[in-house]
Amino acid sequence: MNPLTSGLLVVIALFALMAIGTPIAFALGAVSLAALVINRGMPELTYFGETFYDSIAEFGFVAIPMFIMMGAAVASSPTGRDLYRSLDVWLARVPAGLAVSNIGACSIFAALSGSSPATCAAIGKMGIPEMRARGYPDGVAAGCIAAGGTLGILIPPSVTMIVYGIATETSIGRLFIAGIIPGFMLAGLFIIWTIIACKIAGGYGDEAARAASQVKRTLRQNIDSMVRVLPFLAVVVGILYTLYGGVATPSEAAGAGAFLCIALAVIIYRMWQWKPLKLIFRDTLRESVMIMLIIAAAEIFAFALSSMFITQTLANAIADMDVNRWVLMAVINLFLLLAGFFLPPVAVIVMTAPILMPIILNAGFDPYWFAVILTINLEIGLITPPVGLNLFIINGIAPEISLRDVLLGSLPYALCMVLAIVILCFFPGLATWLPSAMMG
């Protein structure tokens, strides 16, 4: 059987397992194990456990649970509430100001938590009911939160950037900085579309509706809310400084950030009881184990494909394409987009980044610029079916909005992400200038 046929059968088996509800890590592991046994015989079982362990026995991966703990501490505290209410007041006179404040809150909260689902849940629980009460269209209310939540994997600190850096042996600090300008550019595109969508729909909370709102904040209360948020923002700035300044490794910076965020949550929001702290550690453990299992299973899956010469054949086929390098990039983008429709970002990065990196470098593309392009492609997958994690999170916290309305409201934001990719292709300096200026 030729490698391409074998690869097709492996992919069909993987999608079949996921279609019946098998968790992604177990689906990857089962298909990989079956492929290895069929291709190389029963002795391969001897090396399965060793390969599984070695794939995550990398010191750099220590940063992942630490950044997750940092995000869990922020998500479990009222930081999102204070951030949301403060921006609501400051942006009161901006057209569609409440929806714009939600996107702004998502952008900042994404930097604090580094997690798209956490950002969606934290801001959406407050933002969606308030927008609906003030007359915003359901699609805009749901779509701006679902799209804003995707910024969690682009604006640093980002777990997916850590995984990409380890998988491709590139600088994590430089990757973090590369995502800053594209992240806020993407937030700006979201804001522009939100204002246009509200005007097309003919409604967004005017001053009368806003005055009638139950949430009335004085200037002093607003300032107090911002003061409580600023220390958390200072932690993120400090982490970025230590990374690009060479003061600490990503694992050390992540550990310090996790400790400081928990300490700030305890001191500022009086989270002294064991119950909220237990929730922080529980959420950290759950998400960390899930991500590490996916990484390990994806590594075995990649090893199985390589042992069957599937990846080599595919890589050679792409590399041998006698086309312009931008046509090659378009093919790669389409491939990443399709992969993001079905697989979580971490799995896509672990399986594809090591294969695509030599092709990207041979074509003359910058690996840090490509990391941003790859991440935006995976962001699109978070708000598009069939997986669309953020869509289901929004539907879960706002069940009164149908999944159809959530999807239709989110699709224009996916087009904004496509536009961002096009802009980055014309102006790659948006991703490469800041890392070069700060790190040389």
C-alpha positions in Angstrom: 0.0 0.0 0.0 1.5 3.4 -1.0 2.0 6.1 1.7 -0.8 8.4 0.5 -3.4 5.6 0.6 -2.2 4.6 4.1 -2.4 8.2 5.2 -5.9 8.6 3.9 -7.0 5.4 5.8 -5.4 6.8 9.0 -7.1 10.1 8.7 -10.5 8.4 8.0 -10.0 6.2 11.1 -9.1 9.3 13.2 -12.2 11.3 12.1 -14.4 8.3 12.6 -13.3 7.9 16.3 -13.8 11.7 16.9 -17.2 11.5 15.2 -18.4 9.0 17.8 -17.2 11.3 20.7 -13.8 9.9 21.5 -11.6 12.5 23.1 -8.9 13.8 20.7 -6.0 12.5 22.7 -7.4 8.9 22.9 -8.4 9.0 19.2 -4.9 10.0 18.2 -3.3 7.4 20.5 -5.5 4.6 19.4 -5.1 5.3 15.7 -1.3 5.7 16.1 -1.0 2.4 18.1 -3.0 0.5 15.5 -1.0 2.0 12.6 2.3 1.2 14.3 1.3 -2.4 15.1 0.0 -3.1 11.6 3.0 -1.5 9.9 5.8 -2.6 12.2 4.4 -5.5 14.2 3.8 -6.3 17.9 7.3 -5.5 19.0 6.5 -1.8 18.5 4.4 -2.0 21.7 7.6 -2.2 23.6 8.5 1.4 22.6 5.0 2.9 22.8 5.2 3.9 26.4 8.8 5.2 26.2 7.9 7.3 23.1 4.8 8.6 24.9 6.8 9.7 27.9 9.7 11.1 26.0 7.4 13.3 24.0 6.5 15.4 27.0 9.7 15.0 29.0 10.8 18.4 27.9 11.6 21.1 30.5 10.1 23.8 28.4 6.7 22.2 28.8 6.8 23.2 32.5 5.7 26.7 31.3 2.4 25.3 30.1 0.8 24.4 33.4 2.3 27.5 35.0 0.7 29.8 32.4 -2.6 27.9 32.7 -2.5 28.4 36.5 -1.9 32.1 35.9 -4.9 32.2 33.7 -7.1 30.2 36.1 -6.2 32.6 38.9 -7.4 35.5 36.8 -10.5 33.7 35.5 -11.6 32.7 39.0 -11.3 36.2 40.4 -13.6 39.1 39.6 -10.9 40.6 37.4 -13.0 40.1 34.2 -16.0 41.9 35.9 -13.9 44.9 36.9 -12.2 45.1 33.5 -15.5 44.9 31.6 -17.4 47.5 33.7 -14.5 49.9 33.5 -14.2 49.7 29.8 -18.0 50.0 29.5 -17.9 53.4 31.2 -14.8 54.7 29.4 -16.2 53.8 26.0 -19.8 54.9 26.6 -19.7 57.6 23.9 -18.2 55.4 21.2 -20.7 54.1 18.6 -21.7 50.6 19.7 -19.6 51.3 22.8 -20.7 48.3 24.8 -19.8 45.8 22.1 -16.5 47.6 21.6 -15.8 47.5 25.3 -16.5 43.7 25.2 -13.9 43.2 22.5 -11.4 45.5 24.4 -12.1 43.4 27.6 -11.5 40.2 25.6 -8.2 41.6 24.3 -6.9 42.5 27.7 -8.3 39.4 29.4 -6.7 37.2 26.7 -3.4 38.7 27.6 -4.0 37.9 31.3 -5.4 34.4 30.9 -3.8 33.2 27.6 -6.9 31.0 27.1 -9.6 31.5 24.5 -12.3 29.4 26.4 -11.6 31.3 29.7 -11.8 34.6 27.9 -15.2 33.7 26.3 -16.6 32.4 29.5 -15.4 35.3 31.8 -16.4 38.2 29.5 -19.4 36.5 27.9 -21.2 35.8 31.2 -21.5 39.5 31.8 -21.3 41.0 28.4 -23.9 39.0 26.4 -26.9 39.6 28.8 -26.0 43.3 29.1 -25.8 43.7 25.3 -29.1 42.0 24.7 -30.8 44.1 27.4 -29.6 47.2 25.6 -31.0 46.2 22.2 -27.9 44.8 20.5 -28.6 42.1 17.8 -28.1 38.6 19.2 -25.6 37.8 16.4 -23.4 40.7 17.3 -23.6 40.1 21.0 -22.6 36.4 20.6 -20.2 36.9 17.7 -18.0 39.7 19.2 -17.5 37.6 22.4 -16.7 34.4 20.5 -14.3 36.2 18.2 -12.7 38.3 20.9 -12.1 35.1 22.9 -9.9 33.7 20.1 -7.4 36.4 20.8 -6.3 34.4 23.9 -4.0 32.2 21.7 -2.4 35.1 19.9 -1.9 37.9 22.4 0.9 36.9 24.7 1.4 35.0 26.9 0.0 32.2 24.7 0.2 28.5 25.4 0.0 27.7 21.7 3.1 29.9 21.1 4.9 27.9 23.7 4.0 24.6 22.0 5.1 26.0 18.6 8.4 27.3 20.0 9.2 23.8 21.5 8.1 22.0 18.4 10.1 24.1 16.0 13.0 25.0 18.4 12.3 28.8 18.0 12.5 31.5 20.7 9.4 31.6 22.8 10.1 35.2 23.9 10.4 36.3 20.3 7.2 34.4 19.4 5.3 36.2 22.2 6.4 39.6 21.0 5.6 38.7 17.4 1.9 38.2 18.4 1.4 41.7 20.0 0.9 43.9 17.0 -1.1 41.4 14.9 -3.2 40.6 18.0 -4.2 44.2 18.5 -4.6 44.7 14.7 -7.1 41.8 14.7 -8.9 43.3 17.7 -9.2 46.6 15.7 -10.7 44.8 12.7 -13.2 43.1 15.1 -14.2 46.6 16.4 -14.6 48.1 12.9 -16.9 45.2 11.9 -18.9 45.4 15.2 -19.7 49.1 14.6 -20.7 48.4 11.0 -22.8 45.4 12.0 -24.6 47.3 14.7 -25.4 50.2 12.3 -26.6 47.7 9.6 -28.9 46.0 12.1 -30.2 49.4 13.2 -29.6 49.2 16.9 -27.0 49.5 19.6 -27.6 50.8 23.1 -28.1 54.6 22.8 -27.6 57.0 25.6 -31.2 56.7 26.9 -31.0 52.9 27.0 -27.6 53.2 28.7 -28.9 55.6 31.3 -31.8 53.2 32.0 -29.3 50.3 32.6 -29.2 48.8 36.0 -25.4 49.1 36.0 -24.7 52.6 37.0 -21.1 53.3 37.9 -19.6 56.5 39.3 -16.2 57.8 38.2 -14.7 56.8 41.6 -16.0 53.2 41.3 -14.7 53.0 37.8 -11.3 54.2 38.8 -11.3 51.7 41.7 -12.1 48.8 39.3 -9.2 49.8 37.0 -6.8 50.1 40.0 -7.7 46.5 40.9 -6.9 45.3 37.3 -3.7 47.2 36.8 -1.5 44.9 39.0 -2.5 41.9 36.8 -1.5 43.8 33.7 1.8 44.7 35.4 2.5 41.0 35.8 2.0 40.4 32.1 4.2 43.3 31.2 6.9 42.0 33.6 6.7 38.5 32.1 7.3 39.9 28.6 10.2 42.0 29.8 11.9 39.1 31.5 11.5 37.0 28.4 12.8 39.5 25.8 15.3 40.9 28.2 16.9 37.5 28.8 16.3 37.8 32.5 14.6 34.5 32.9 13.6 31.4 30.9 9.9 30.9 29.9 9.4 28.3 32.6 10.8 30.6 35.3 8.8 33.6 34.1 5.6 31.4 34.0 6.2 30.1 37.5 6.7 33.6 38.8 3.6 34.9 36.9 1.4 32.1 38.3 2.6 32.8 41.9 2.0 36.5 41.5 -1.5 36.1 40.0 -2.6 33.8 42.8 -1.1 36.2 45.4 -2.9 39.2 43.7 -6.2 37.3 43.6 -5.9 36.5 47.3 -4.8 40.0 48.4 -7.0 42.2 46.1 -10.2 40.1 46.0 -9.8 38.5 49.5 -9.9 35.0 48.1 -8.7 33.5 51.4 -11.0 30.5 51.5 -9.9 27.1 50.3 -12.8 26.6 47.9 -11.8 29.3 45.3 -8.1 28.2 45.5 -9.2 24.6 45.0 -11.0 25.6 41.9 -7.9 27.3 40.5 -5.8 24.2 41.1 -8.5 21.9 39.8 -9.0 23.9 36.5 -5.2 24.1 36.1 -4.8 20.3 36.5 -7.6 19.5 34.2 -6.5 21.7 31.3 -2.8 20.9 31.8 -3.4 17.2 31.7 -5.7 17.5 28.6 -3.1 19.6 26.7 -0.2 17.3 27.7 -2.1 14.2 26.7 -2.9 15.8 23.3 0.8 16.7 22.9 2.0 13.2 23.7 -0.6 11.5 21.5 0.0 13.9 18.7 3.8 13.2 18.9 3.1 9.5 18.6 0.7 10.2 15.7 3.4 12.1 14.0 5.9 9.3 14.6 3.5 6.8 13.2 2.9 8.9 10.1 6.7 9.3 9.7 7.4 5.6 10.1 4.9 4.9 7.3 6.6 7.5 5.2 3.4 9.5 5.0 4.7 12.8 6.2 7.8 12.5 4.0 5.7 11.9 1.0 3.4 14.7 1.7 6.2 17.1 2.5 8.0 16.2 -0.7 4.9 16.7 -2.7 4.4 20.2 -1.3 8.1 21.0 -1.6 8.2 19.8 -5.2 5.3 22.0 -6.3 6.7 24.1 -9.1 4.7 27.2 -8.1 5.3 30.7 -6.8 6.1 30.8 -3.0 2.9 32.7 -2.3 0.8 30.1 -4.1 2.6 27.6 -1.8 1.7 29.7 1.2 -1.9 29.8 0.0 -1.9 26.0 -0.1 -0.4 25.7 3.4 -3.0 28.2 4.7 -5.8 26.2 3.2 -4.4 23.0 4.8 -4.1 24.7 8.2 -7.6 26.1 7.9 -9.1 22.7 7.2 -7.0 21.1 10.0 -8.3 23.8 12.4 -11.9 22.9 11.6 -11.5 19.5 13.1 -8.5 19.5 15.6 -7.7 21.7 18.6 -4.8 24.2 18.1 -2.3 22.3 20.2 -2.8 19.1 18.2 -2.4 20.9 14.9 0.8 22.6 15.9 2.4 19.5 17.3 1.6 17.5 14.2 2.2 20.0 11.5 4.7 22.6 12.6 7.8 20.3 12.5 6.8 19.1 9.0 6.0 22.6 7.6 9.0 24.4 9.1 11.6 23.2 6.6 9.2 24.0 3.7 8.6 27.5 5.1 12.3 28.2 5.6 13.2 26.9 2.1 10.6 29.2 0.6 12.2 32.1 2.4 9.5 32.9 4.9 10.2 34.1 8.4 9.4 31.4 11.1 8.0 33.9 13.6 5.8 35.6 10.9 4.6 32.1 10.0 3.8 31.4 13.7 1.4 34.3 13.7 -0.2 33.2 10.4 -0.6 29.7 11.7 -2.2 30.9 14.9 -4.7 33.1 13.1 -5.7 30.1 11.0 -6.3 28.1 14.2 -8.3 31.0 15.6 -10.7 30.7 12.7 -11.2 27.0 13.7 -12.3 28.1 17.1 -15.4 29.9 15.7 -16.3 27.7 12.8 -18.0 24.2 12.8 -17.8 21.3 13.2 -15.6 21.7 16.4 -15.9 25.5 17.0 -15.1 25.3 20.7 -15.9 29.0 21.3 -19.3 28.6 19.6 -20.4 25.9 22.1 -19.1 27.9 25.0 -21.1 30.9 24.0 -24.2 28.7 23.4 -23.6 27.2 26.9 -23.5 30.6 28.7 -26.3 32.1 26.6 -28.7 29.3 25.7 -31.4 31.7 24.8 -29.4 32.5 21.7 -29.6 29.7 19.1 -26.4 28.0 17.9 -27.4 29.1 14.4 -27.4 32.8 15.5 -24.1 32.4 17.3 -22.6 30.8 14.1 -24.0 33.5 11.7 -22.8 36.2 14.1 -19.3 34.8 14.3 -18.7 34.1 10.6 -18.0 37.8 9.7 -15.3 37.8 12.3 -13.7 34.8 10.7 -13.6 36.8 7.5 -11.8 39.6 9.5 -9.2 37.0 10.4 -8.8 36.1 6.7 -8.3 39.8 6.0 -5.7 39.9 8.8 -3.8 37.1 7.1 -3.9 38.9 3.8 -2.6 42.1 5.5 0.2 40.2 7.2 1.2 38.7 3.8 1.5 42.2 2.3 3.1 43.7 5.5 5.0 41.0 7.2 6.8 43.6 9.3 3.7 43.8 11.5 4.9 40.5 13.0 8.6 40.8 12.6 9.5 44.4 13.3 8.8 44.4 17.1 10.7 41.2 17.9 13.7 42.5 15.9 13.5 46.0 17.5 13.4 44.5 21.0 15.6 41.5 20.7 17.9 42.2 17.8 
